[in-house]
Amino acid sequence: MNLLLLFDEDFLPDGTARLTGRRAQHAREVLRAEPGESLRVGRLGGLIGTGEVMENSPGLLHLRVTLTEPPPPRAGIDLLLAIPRPKALKKVLPALASLGVDRIVLVNAARVEKSYFDSKVLDGAFVRDLLLQGLEQARDTHLPEVLVRERFRPFVEDELDSVFPTSAARLLPHPPATQPLRAVAAAAGQRSVLAIGPDGGWVSFEAQLLESHGFRPFSLGPRILRVETAVPVLVGQVALLAEDNAPRQDASRA
């Protein structure tokens, strides 16, 4: 936990914050914070800064909070993700929050087991907790939005354009493709939407439907990766290319 996240309900009228539960336990047992010491904190959906410890007793952490800095910049990436195995999803969601992804749509696909949609991992409270873990790791305060859709074709045909901006670069990692990511990457300042299939990939019908809605296929190379590996690799590569494509200030004029 690299950041203690503060929620609106933590704040008292005087501007201080009282934390209980897991966060207070972490501050006491792991950080061993003493009165007068400062901890790194951030308000969910807002700024980050410091919290001076006023009291750190069993089950209660009382902080004097100063919030002055913005959280890390957003990645400018959204994700259409065929829902992976629940065990893998528990790894993927915190990683996506850590990487600054804004919107995640978990969708059905031909190679997705129907039982996945009955998993407790999709419970709203469980999803939120996984995302918060990712924010704590990355020192971020903005929760990604997570949507679940159990029907692939109706989502793509009826909802896709309202959920994801039509101006975004639509990218389809797909093993049969031959062109590299750089050939289809977003222009500077353009959002990207990645459509990542399940283990085994999108079937031909799904890939063709996505392509008909503007997704451009590309290859990650000869290695076939599991979803929990492919997701952070892809998000990282798209974010890096966007950074490389961004206009650079001439250092000689600085």
Disulfide bonds with the S-S distance in Angstrom:
none
